[in-house]
């Protein structure tokens, strides 16, 4: 993150994965859903849990714990699906992000955000926009457009299309 990236106060939706707090810019968030039934789509990566029906649209759901290399967790009453719009190279994709719990919408000023840590060349951290500070707690601010590669986003679009086809077959 360079010093020009975050220059004014912004709002972030915070959520937890394991014991860590993450945040995404609220402008990327469409809505937060209670956990709902996810239809598994065959031959997809483990982190792609499947698809959900969102008011007639098929939306792929990614388990953020698995995407970040954390162990799969059991569903709890706090488990949510955050519906976000990601963009990559001018293409927009709607994706559901399965998270342990949603915390709050938080205002962070530039002075509360530190640059992403440099961990060397072997670990990729370009998807971390910065580290927010609130009291004694760090909040990992994600650049959600960089969490998934172009290949992964095209795969989620394929999963959504396959889910639509399966839904159409089931309806007949």
Backbone as ProteinMPNN parsed JSONL, in Angstrom:
{"seq_chain_A": "XXXXXXXXXXXXXXXXXXXXXXXXXXXXXXXXXXXXXXXXXXXXXXXXXXXXXXXXXXXXXXXXXXXXXXXXXXXXXXXXXXXXXXXXXXXXXXXXXXXXXXXXXXXXXXXXXXXXXXXXXXXXXXXXXXXXXXXXXXXXXXXXXXXXXXXXXXXXXXXXXXXXXXXXXXXX", "coords_chain_A": {"N_chain_A": [[0.851, -1.171, 0.0], [0.646, 2.151, -0.883], [1.213, 5.56, 0.227], [-0.732, 7.051, -0.99], [-2.941, 5.515, -1.336], [-5.034, 5.27, 0.651], [-6.584, 8.021, 1.5], [-8.572, 9.426, 2.708], [-11.186, 9.349, 5.217], [-12.835, 6.244, 5.461], [-15.465, 3.804, 5.201], [-15.746, 0.546, 6.536], [-16.724, -2.851, 6.37], [-16.524, -5.084, 8.951], [-15.391, -8.375, 9.69], [-15.037, -11.697, 11.067], [-12.587, -14.295, 10.911], [-11.616, -17.245, 12.14], [-9.742, -16.221, 14.842], [-9.193, -13.713, 13.97], [-9.675, -10.341, 12.808], [-11.071, -9.004, 9.94], [-11.491, -6.664, 7.23], [-13.492, -5.096, 4.705], [-13.931, -2.652, 2.175], [-16.887, -0.841, 2.475], [-18.221, -0.071, 0.205], [-17.953, -2.141, -1.573], [-19.647, -4.065, -0.679], [-22.727, -5.677, -0.997], [-24.794, -6.88, 0.518], [-25.531, -8.585, 3.64], [-26.05, -11.883, 4.463], [-27.861, -14.29, 6.414], [-26.621, -17.56, 7.157], [-27.273, -19.838, 4.594], [-28.63, -22.595, 2.729], [-26.185, -24.136, 0.756], [-25.538, -25.093, -2.489], [-23.561, -27.611, -3.589], [-21.121, -27.616, -6.141], [-19.839, -29.826, -8.436], [-16.338, -30.739, -8.958], [-14.916, -28.386, -8.261], [-12.646, -26.056, -6.688], [-11.73, -26.575, -3.2], [-12.226, -24.275, -1.611], [-14.312, -23.032, -2.918], [-17.418, -23.243, -2.063], [-19.854, -23.69, -3.275], [-23.007, -22.797, -4.725], [-25.539, -20.275, -4.196], [-29.028, -19.385, -4.238], [-29.95, -16.259, -4.942], [-32.458, -14.314, -4.802], [-33.346, -15.271, -7.33], [-31.017, -15.164, -8.801], [-28.002, -16.904, -9.45], [-25.419, -17.283, -7.244], [-22.016, -17.664, -6.673], [-20.304, -19.071, -3.832], [-17.629, -18.454, -1.73], [-15.573, -19.941, 0.669], [-14.041, -18.14, 2.974], [-12.283, -18.808, 4.992], [-11.07, -21.199, 4.09], [-9.97, -20.214, 1.729], [-7.96, -18.584, 2.702], [-6.295, -20.429, 3.851], [-6.978, -21.414, 6.333], [-8.35, -23.731, 8.769], [-11.359, -25.542, 7.966], [-14.458, -24.557, 9.352], [-17.106, -25.408, 11.596], [-20.524, -24.65, 10.984], [-22.067, -21.939, 12.662], [-24.424, -20.055, 14.711], [-23.657, -17.524, 14.119], [-22.451, -17.568, 11.631], [-22.115, -16.157, 8.438], [-22.98, -15.004, 5.115], [-21.386, -12.828, 3.092], [-22.328, -10.749, 0.614], [-20.644, -9.617, -2.115], [-19.322, -7.316, -4.56], [-16.917, -7.841, -6.873], [-14.234, -6.56, -8.828], [-12.283, -6.974, -11.711], [-9.999, -6.193, -14.089], [-11.95, -4.616, -15.368], [-14.197, -6.247, -15.436], [-17.071, -7.165, -13.623], [-17.992, -9.155, -10.842], [-20.289, -10.894, -8.892], [-20.058, -12.21, -5.701], [-20.387, -14.502, -3.037], [-19.124, -14.393, 0.21], [-18.193, -16.584, 2.596], [-18.137, -16.226, 6.002], [-16.99, -16.274, 9.464], [-18.293, -14.577, 11.312], [-20.064, -11.462, 11.187], [-19.031, -8.295, 12.191], [-19.191, -5.27, 12.487], [-19.912, -2.037, 10.966], [-17.336, 0.098, 10.312], [-15.69, 3.185, 10.782], [-12.69, 4.308, 9.481], [-9.898, 6.371, 9.678], [-7.224, 7.746, 7.638], [-4.944, 7.954, 9.314], [-5.279, 5.881, 11.058], [-4.54, 3.649, 9.739], [-2.074, 1.46, 8.799], [0.627, 0.66, 6.509], [0.53, -2.41, 4.564], [2.134, -5.309, 5.88], [5.466, -6.21, 4.959], [6.453, -9.287, 4.027], [8.426, -10.614, 2.819], [9.498, -12.16, -0.292], [8.307, -14.58, -0.905], [5.797, -14.93, 0.238], [2.645, -13.855, -0.676], [1.191, -10.766, -0.314], [-0.281, -8.845, -1.535], [-2.997, -8.56, -1.587], [-3.681, -7.431, 0.779], [-4.712, -4.431, 1.847], [-4.078, -2.742, 3.89], [-3.269, -2.29, 7.399], [-5.534, -1.836, 9.788], [-5.919, 0.048, 12.801], [-7.368, -0.235, 15.89], [-8.045, 0.638, 19.052], [-6.305, -1.713, 20.879], [-6.204, -3.524, 18.878], [-5.543, -5.115, 15.759], [-6.782, -4.745, 12.463], [-7.223, -6.457, 9.57], [-7.192, -5.101, 6.536], [-8.71, -5.828, 3.598], [-8.046, -5.82, 0.113], [-10.402, -6.545, -1.743], [-10.679, -7.0, -4.429], [-8.276, -8.064, -5.14], [-7.975, -10.426, -3.81], [-8.855, -12.683, -5.089], [-7.698, -14.285, -8.031], [-7.65, -13.52, -11.591], [-8.132, -15.885, -12.943], [-9.377, -17.406, -10.941], [-11.695, -15.87, -10.535], [-12.921, -16.13, -13.031], [-13.453, -18.786, -12.875], [-15.358, -18.791, -10.796], [-17.429, -17.506, -12.113], [-17.983, -19.434, -14.007], [-18.867, -21.448, -12.31], [-21.203, -20.278, -11.334], [-22.68, -20.184, -13.708], [-22.854, -22.934, -14.263], [-24.321, -23.677, -12.036], [-26.741, -22.382, -12.622], [-27.558, -23.838, -14.836], [-27.92, -26.378, -13.672], [-29.979, -25.742, -11.904], [-32.017, -25.121, -13.708], [-32.408, -27.607, -14.94], [-33.277, -29.073, -12.738], [-35.701, -27.826, -12.282], [-37.292, -28.72, -14.283]], "CA_chain_A": [[0.0, 0.0, 0.0], [1.396, 3.392, -0.826], [0.534, 6.559, 1.051], [-1.832, 7.646, -1.735], [-4.042, 4.569, -1.448], [-6.142, 5.641, 1.532], [-6.313, 9.415, 1.846], [-9.674, 10.007, 3.476], [-11.897, 8.389, 6.049], [-13.674, 5.321, 4.708], [-16.211, 2.85, 6.011], [-15.393, -0.844, 6.273], [-17.469, -3.907, 7.047], [-15.571, -5.985, 9.598], [-15.848, -9.75, 9.924], [-14.005, -12.541, 11.666], [-12.205, -15.626, 10.451], [-10.846, -17.752, 13.263], [-9.741, -15.164, 15.862], [-8.711, -12.483, 13.352], [-10.687, -9.43, 12.282], [-10.803, -8.538, 8.587], [-12.401, -5.609, 6.802], [-13.564, -4.746, 3.291], [-14.592, -1.371, 1.965], [-18.34, -1.029, 2.454], [-18.693, 0.159, -1.16], [-17.911, -3.424, -2.272], [-20.608, -4.974, -0.048], [-24.133, -5.508, -1.367], [-25.634, -7.231, 1.66], [-25.082, -9.67, 4.506], [-27.117, -12.878, 4.6], [-27.689, -15.402, 7.334], [-26.198, -18.766, 6.442], [-28.349, -20.518, 3.889], [-28.177, -23.825, 2.078], [-25.278, -23.942, -0.37], [-25.539, -26.241, -3.374], [-22.19, -27.942, -3.995], [-20.916, -27.813, -7.569], [-18.726, -30.776, -8.566], [-15.065, -30.396, -9.596], [-14.487, -27.021, -7.961], [-11.69, -26.037, -5.569], [-12.346, -26.706, -1.878], [-12.698, -23.001, -1.06], [-15.599, -22.697, -3.538], [-18.355, -24.144, -1.39], [-20.983, -23.973, -4.154], [-23.802, -21.636, -5.14], [-26.82, -20.02, -3.531], [-30.019, -18.677, -5.027], [-30.178, -14.942, -4.357], [-33.557, -13.678, -5.518], [-33.377, -15.721, -8.716], [-29.672, -15.178, -9.379], [-27.1, -17.901, -8.892], [-24.23, -16.598, -6.752], [-21.024, -18.568, -6.093], [-19.924, -18.772, -2.454], [-16.264, -18.854, -1.376], [-15.289, -20.035, 2.1], [-12.855, -17.311, 3.158], [-11.326, -19.536, 5.846], [-10.311, -22.105, 3.23], [-9.206, -19.399, 0.785], [-6.784, -18.064, 3.397], [-5.503, -21.515, 4.409], [-7.409, -21.749, 7.692], [-9.162, -24.955, 8.758], [-12.804, -25.401, 7.799], [-15.147, -24.462, 10.643], [-18.509, -25.792, 11.624], [-21.475, -23.539, 10.926], [-22.633, -21.507, 13.938], [-25.498, -19.074, 14.523], [-23.055, -16.281, 13.635], [-21.918, -17.727, 10.284], [-22.814, -15.301, 7.482], [-22.489, -14.881, 3.747], [-21.304, -11.426, 2.704], [-22.438, -10.629, -0.843], [-19.76, -8.526, -2.547], [-19.048, -7.181, -5.982], [-15.483, -7.748, -7.143], [-13.949, -6.192, -10.21], [-10.948, -7.294, -12.171], [-9.859, -5.841, -15.506], [-13.201, -4.066, -15.886], [-15.317, -7.181, -15.292], [-17.614, -7.251, -12.268], [-18.499, -10.462, -10.45], [-20.913, -10.955, -7.57], [-19.555, -13.386, -5.007], [-20.695, -14.614, -1.627], [-17.966, -14.751, 1.028], [-18.614, -17.236, 3.835], [-17.29, -15.76, 7.1], [-17.412, -16.779, 10.772], [-19.289, -13.648, 11.839], [-19.923, -10.059, 10.8], [-18.913, -7.51, 13.409], [-19.787, -3.935, 12.439], [-19.39, -1.104, 9.984], [-16.353, 0.862, 11.069], [-15.036, 4.305, 10.11], [-11.26, 4.385, 9.736], [-9.211, 7.5, 9.062], [-5.905, 7.341, 7.142], [-4.0, 7.846, 10.42], [-5.516, 4.62, 11.76], [-4.203, 2.56, 8.833], [-0.655, 1.286, 8.509], [0.842, -0.125, 5.286], [0.565, -3.869, 4.703], [3.479, -5.769, 6.229], [6.269, -6.883, 3.928], [6.826, -10.557, 4.631], [9.381, -11.263, 1.924], [9.023, -12.363, -1.655], [7.618, -15.863, -1.081], [4.399, -14.814, 0.652], [1.968, -12.785, -1.404], [0.298, -9.99, 0.552], [-0.817, -7.717, -2.291], [-4.433, -8.443, -1.331], [-3.863, -6.681, 2.02], [-4.645, -3.006, 1.553], [-3.437, -2.107, 5.029], [-3.591, -2.811, 8.727], [-6.236, -0.846, 10.589], [-5.675, -0.032, 14.239], [-8.48, 0.219, 16.723], [-7.63, 0.305, 20.408], [-5.101, -2.546, 20.813], [-6.492, -4.597, 17.942], [-5.291, -4.902, 14.335], [-7.823, -5.17, 11.532], [-6.609, -6.685, 8.268], [-8.048, -4.505, 5.508], [-8.515, -6.562, 2.354], [-8.404, -5.301, -1.204], [-11.149, -7.736, -2.147], [-10.463, -7.216, -5.858], [-7.006, -8.77, -5.329], [-7.982, -11.69, -3.068], [-9.046, -13.734, -6.081], [-7.032, -14.016, -9.308], [-8.538, -13.5, -12.761], [-8.494, -17.279, -13.208], [-10.348, -17.823, -9.922], [-12.959, -15.183, -10.785], [-13.568, -16.745, -14.192], [-13.957, -20.063, -12.372], [-16.603, -18.541, -10.054], [-18.469, -17.226, -13.1], [-18.336, -20.74, -14.564], [-19.642, -22.147, -11.28], [-22.542, -19.667, -11.33], [-23.356, -20.637, -14.921], [-23.166, -24.353, -14.078], [-25.418, -23.709, -11.057], [-27.983, -21.991, -13.316], [-27.958, -24.968, -15.669], [-28.432, -27.421, -12.781], [-31.268, -25.292, -11.397], [-32.984, -25.235, -14.799], [-32.701, -29.035, -15.098], [-34.071, -29.5, -11.577], [-37.034, -27.236, -12.364], [-38.119, -29.379, -15.327]], "C_chain_A": [[0.891, 1.227, 0.0], [0.577, 4.436, -0.097], [-0.63, 7.208, 0.332], [-3.07, 6.749, -1.755], [-5.248, 4.98, -0.604], [-5.858, 7.05, 2.046], [-7.445, 10.077, 2.603], [-10.378, 8.92, 4.265], [-12.8, 7.525, 5.163], [-14.374, 4.386, 5.684], [-15.879, 1.437, 5.552], [-16.347, -1.75, 7.028], [-16.439, -4.846, 7.642], [-16.218, -7.343, 9.833], [-14.7, -10.558, 10.495], [-13.834, -13.833, 10.882], [-11.261, -16.141, 11.519], [-10.883, -16.666, 14.344], [-9.285, -13.822, 15.302], [-9.87, -11.666, 12.81], [-10.199, -8.909, 10.931], [-11.805, -7.447, 8.244], [-12.348, -5.469, 5.291], [-14.301, -3.421, 3.187], [-16.082, -1.609, 1.772], [-18.916, -0.827, 1.05], [-18.721, -1.134, -1.976], [-18.991, -4.392, -1.79], [-22.027, -4.648, -0.504], [-25.046, -5.766, -0.184], [-24.989, -8.352, 2.457], [-26.281, -10.601, 4.717], [-26.812, -13.828, 5.744], [-27.265, -16.609, 6.497], [-27.422, -19.423, 5.821], [-27.775, -21.754, 3.214], [-27.343, -23.489, 0.851], [-25.283, -25.225, -1.19], [-24.126, -26.461, -3.888], [-22.16, -28.161, -5.5], [-19.692, -28.715, -7.726], [-17.506, -30.175, -9.266], [-14.677, -28.929, -9.43], [-13.477, -27.086, -6.818], [-12.424, -26.086, -4.226], [-12.921, -25.399, -1.358], [-13.993, -22.532, -1.714], [-16.63, -23.684, -3.021], [-19.531, -24.521, -2.273], [-21.688, -22.689, -4.524], [-25.04, -21.507, -4.262], [-27.738, -19.312, -4.519], [-30.304, -17.359, -4.308], [-31.202, -14.21, -5.208], [-33.539, -13.993, -7.018], [-32.029, -15.72, -9.412], [-28.835, -16.232, -8.674], [-25.796, -17.199, -8.532], [-23.263, -17.63, -6.168], [-20.63, -18.1, -4.694], [-18.529, -19.341, -2.188], [-16.13, -18.865, 0.142], [-13.973, -19.303, 2.34], [-11.83, -17.977, 4.074], [-10.447, -20.435, 4.975], [-9.454, -21.33, 2.235], [-7.912, -18.901, 1.418], [-5.989, -19.154, 4.125], [-5.828, -21.852, 5.852], [-8.237, -23.031, 7.644], [-10.652, -24.624, 8.601], [-13.457, -25.399, 9.173], [-16.577, -24.961, 10.503], [-19.375, -24.541, 11.599], [-21.982, -23.234, 12.337], [-23.777, -20.545, 13.659], [-24.962, -17.756, 13.973], [-22.53, -16.361, 12.203], [-22.782, -16.943, 9.295], [-22.214, -15.443, 6.096], [-22.553, -13.401, 3.39], [-21.311, -11.384, 1.179], [-21.661, -9.387, -1.267], [-19.679, -8.49, -4.062], [-17.558, -6.943, -6.157], [-15.299, -7.299, -8.576], [-12.497, -6.476, -10.511], [-10.911, -7.039, -13.672], [-11.188, -5.385, -16.115], [-14.399, -4.985, -15.804], [-15.762, -7.222, -13.841], [-18.21, -8.628, -12.041], [-19.104, -10.351, -9.064], [-20.52, -12.284, -6.95], [-20.023, -13.349, -3.562], [-19.453, -15.067, -0.876], [-18.479, -15.311, 2.349], [-17.63, -16.851, 4.931], [-17.847, -16.273, 8.423], [-18.485, -15.892, 11.391], [-19.011, -12.266, 11.277], [-19.959, -9.252, 12.08], [-19.686, -6.199, 13.326], [-19.29, -3.195, 11.21], [-18.564, -0.098, 10.767], [-15.796, 1.987, 10.209], [-13.568, 4.285, 10.488], [-10.683, 5.572, 8.977], [-7.838, 7.032, 8.596], [-4.872, 7.163, 8.258], [-4.153, 6.563, 11.225], [-5.104, 3.416, 10.927], [-2.711, 2.584, 8.527], [-0.516, 0.517, 7.196], [0.84, -1.627, 5.586], [1.982, -4.302, 5.03], [4.172, -6.403, 5.031], [6.832, -8.145, 4.568], [7.838, -11.292, 3.757], [8.749, -11.522, 0.574], [8.216, -13.642, -1.83], [6.154, -15.801, -0.689], [3.773, -13.617, -0.042], [1.004, -12.073, -0.454], [-0.317, -8.812, -0.197], [-2.32, -7.54, -2.097], [-4.722, -7.734, -0.007], [-3.644, -5.207, 1.715], [-3.946, -2.254, 2.673], [-3.85, -2.792, 6.317], [-4.243, -1.687, 9.524], [-5.924, -1.047, 12.061], [-6.884, 0.547, 14.964], [-8.218, -0.284, 18.133], [-6.339, -0.511, 20.315], [-5.236, -3.657, 19.781], [-6.129, -4.178, 16.512], [-6.463, -5.44, 13.539], [-7.161, -5.283, 10.171], [-7.576, -6.181, 7.204], [-7.715, -5.157, 4.176], [-8.842, -5.692, 1.145], [-9.093, -6.475, -1.881], [-10.984, -8.026, -3.632], [-9.173, -7.988, -6.127], [-6.932, -10.09, -4.565], [-8.084, -12.867, -4.036], [-8.358, -13.329, -7.382], [-8.071, -13.984, -10.429], [-9.026, -14.917, -13.071], [-9.553, -17.757, -12.215], [-11.7, -17.153, -10.145], [-13.674, -15.764, -11.999], [-14.136, -18.106, -13.8], [-15.269, -19.854, -11.609], [-17.741, -18.22, -11.008], [-18.937, -18.522, -13.756], [-19.185, -21.543, -13.597], [-21.063, -21.598, -11.241], [-23.329, -20.135, -12.546], [-23.762, -22.104, -14.788], [-24.318, -24.51, -13.086], [-26.741, -23.344, -11.693], [-28.49, -23.142, -14.158], [-28.56, -26.086, -14.816], [-29.794, -27.049, -12.216], [-32.352, -25.442, -12.456], [-33.393, -26.69, -15.023], [-33.583, -29.508, -13.955], [-35.51, -28.988, -11.651], [-37.918, -27.95, -13.393], [-38.601, -30.715, -14.891]], "O_chain_A": [[1.808, 1.322, 0.816], [-0.608, 4.234, 0.169], [-1.452, 7.861, 0.975], [-4.143, 7.198, -2.157], [-6.369, 5.028, -1.112], [-5.006, 7.249, 2.911], [-7.283, 11.194, 3.094], [-10.193, 7.728, 4.017], [-13.442, 8.021, 4.237], [-13.943, 4.2, 6.822], [-15.748, 1.162, 4.359], [-16.732, -1.469, 8.163], [-15.573, -5.352, 6.928], [-17.408, -7.451, 10.128], [-13.539, -10.156, 10.417], [-14.768, -14.376, 10.292], [-10.218, -15.538, 11.774], [-11.97, -16.232, 14.725], [-9.019, -12.892, 16.063], [-10.902, -12.204, 12.409], [-9.069, -8.438, 10.799], [-12.844, -7.322, 8.892], [-11.31, -5.69, 4.669], [-15.174, -3.109, 3.996], [-16.486, -2.476, 0.997], [-19.983, -1.356, 0.739], [-19.44, -1.215, -2.972], [-19.225, -5.423, -2.42], [-22.476, -3.505, -0.414], [-25.956, -4.986, 0.094], [-24.032, -8.984, 2.012], [-27.369, -10.167, 5.094], [-25.652, -14.136, 6.016], [-27.516, -16.669, 5.293], [-28.47, -19.543, 6.454], [-26.558, -21.922, 3.145], [-27.735, -22.672, 0.018], [-25.062, -26.312, -0.656], [-23.559, -25.591, -4.549], [-23.044, -28.803, -6.067], [-18.623, -28.401, -7.203], [-17.621, -29.236, -10.054], [-14.167, -28.309, -10.363], [-13.453, -28.059, -6.064], [-13.586, -25.692, -4.127], [-13.982, -25.395, -0.733], [-14.708, -21.716, -1.134], [-16.704, -24.821, -3.485], [-20.151, -25.561, -2.055], [-21.069, -21.63, -4.629], [-25.52, -22.475, -3.673], [-27.287, -18.722, -5.501], [-30.836, -17.352, -3.198], [-30.861, -13.57, -6.202], [-33.696, -13.106, -7.857], [-31.917, -16.235, -10.525], [-28.944, -16.429, -7.463], [-25.145, -16.598, -9.387], [-23.635, -18.388, -5.273], [-20.62, -16.904, -4.403], [-18.275, -20.529, -2.386], [-16.526, -17.914, 0.817], [-12.91, -19.789, 1.952], [-10.631, -17.731, 3.939], [-9.223, -20.431, 5.109], [-8.334, -21.74, 1.93], [-6.885, -18.806, 0.746], [-5.109, -18.843, 4.927], [-5.036, -22.509, 6.527], [-8.769, -23.381, 6.591], [-11.128, -23.578, 9.042], [-13.054, -26.155, 10.057], [-17.165, -24.93, 9.422], [-18.994, -23.5, 12.133], [-22.286, -24.143, 13.109], [-24.072, -20.249, 12.501], [-25.721, -16.958, 13.423], [-22.196, -15.333, 11.615], [-24.009, -17.045, 9.305], [-21.098, -15.933, 5.925], [-23.625, -12.796, 3.384], [-20.411, -11.919, 0.532], [-21.963, -8.269, -0.851], [-19.929, -9.482, -4.748], [-17.009, -5.965, -5.65], [-16.113, -7.619, -9.443], [-11.609, -6.253, -9.689], [-11.7, -7.605, -14.428], [-11.505, -5.735, -17.252], [-15.52, -4.553, -16.076], [-14.934, -7.305, -12.933], [-18.848, -9.199, -12.925], [-18.496, -9.776, -8.161], [-20.628, -13.339, -7.574], [-20.053, -12.288, -2.938], [-18.798, -16.026, -1.284], [-19.121, -14.603, 3.126], [-16.433, -17.112, 4.815], [-19.013, -16.659, 8.51], [-19.472, -16.391, 11.932], [-17.876, -11.936, 10.933], [-20.8, -9.481, 12.95], [-20.703, -6.024, 13.998], [-18.384, -3.647, 10.51], [-19.025, 0.481, 11.751], [-15.467, 1.775, 9.042], [-13.228, 4.25, 11.671], [-10.946, 5.754, 7.788], [-7.328, 6.03, 9.098], [-4.004, 6.296, 8.149], [-3.259, 6.196, 11.988], [-5.295, 2.277, 11.354], [-2.166, 3.585, 8.063], [-1.435, -0.202, 6.805], [1.111, -2.052, 6.708], [2.937, -3.724, 4.513], [3.537, -7.05, 4.198], [7.593, -8.077, 5.533], [8.072, -12.485, 3.955], [7.603, -11.146, 0.328], [7.501, -13.775, -2.823], [5.342, -16.55, -1.233], [4.305, -12.508, 0.001], [0.118, -12.695, 0.132], [-0.821, -7.879, 0.429], [-2.861, -6.479, -2.409], [-5.881, -7.461, 0.303], [-2.54, -4.786, 1.371], [-3.294, -1.239, 2.43], [-4.653, -3.725, 6.331], [-3.59, -0.71, 9.889], [-5.694, -2.169, 12.513], [-7.343, 1.655, 14.685], [-8.175, -1.49, 18.373], [-5.366, -0.042, 19.724], [-4.474, -4.623, 19.803], [-6.372, -3.041, 16.106], [-7.061, -6.457, 13.891], [-6.598, -4.31, 9.672], [-8.644, -6.758, 6.996], [-6.591, -5.058, 3.685], [-9.802, -4.922, 1.163], [-8.442, -7.303, -2.517], [-11.131, -9.172, -4.056], [-8.99, -8.515, -7.224], [-5.931, -10.801, -4.662], [-7.473, -13.914, -3.822], [-8.426, -12.17, -7.789], [-9.223, -14.373, -10.235], [-10.189, -15.12, -13.419], [-10.51, -18.431, -12.597], [-12.74, -17.787, -9.967], [-14.899, -15.879, -11.999], [-15.166, -18.532, -14.322], [-16.196, -20.649, -11.755], [-18.885, -18.604, -10.763], [-20.124, -18.697, -14.03], [-20.113, -22.239, -14.008], [-22.022, -22.362, -11.128], [-24.514, -20.449, -12.434], [-24.876, -22.479, -15.154], [-25.186, -25.365, -13.265], [-27.769, -23.928, -11.35], [-29.691, -23.406, -14.205], [-29.578, -26.673, -15.182], [-30.664, -27.906, -12.06], [-33.475, -25.841, -12.147], [-34.564, -26.983, -15.264], [-34.533, -30.26, -14.173], [-36.429, -29.633, -11.146], [-39.14, -27.804, -13.377], [-39.302, -31.394, -15.642]]}, "name": "protein", "num_of_chains": 1, "seq": "XXXXXXXXXXXXXXXXXXXXXXXXXXXXXXXXXXXXXXXXXXXXXXXXXXXXXXXXXXXXXXXXXXXXXXXXXXXXXXXXXXXXXXXXXXXXXXXXXXXXXXXXXXXXXXXXXXXXXXXXXXXXXXXXXXXXXXXXXXXXXXXXXXXXXXXXXXXXXXXXXXXXXXXXXXXX"}
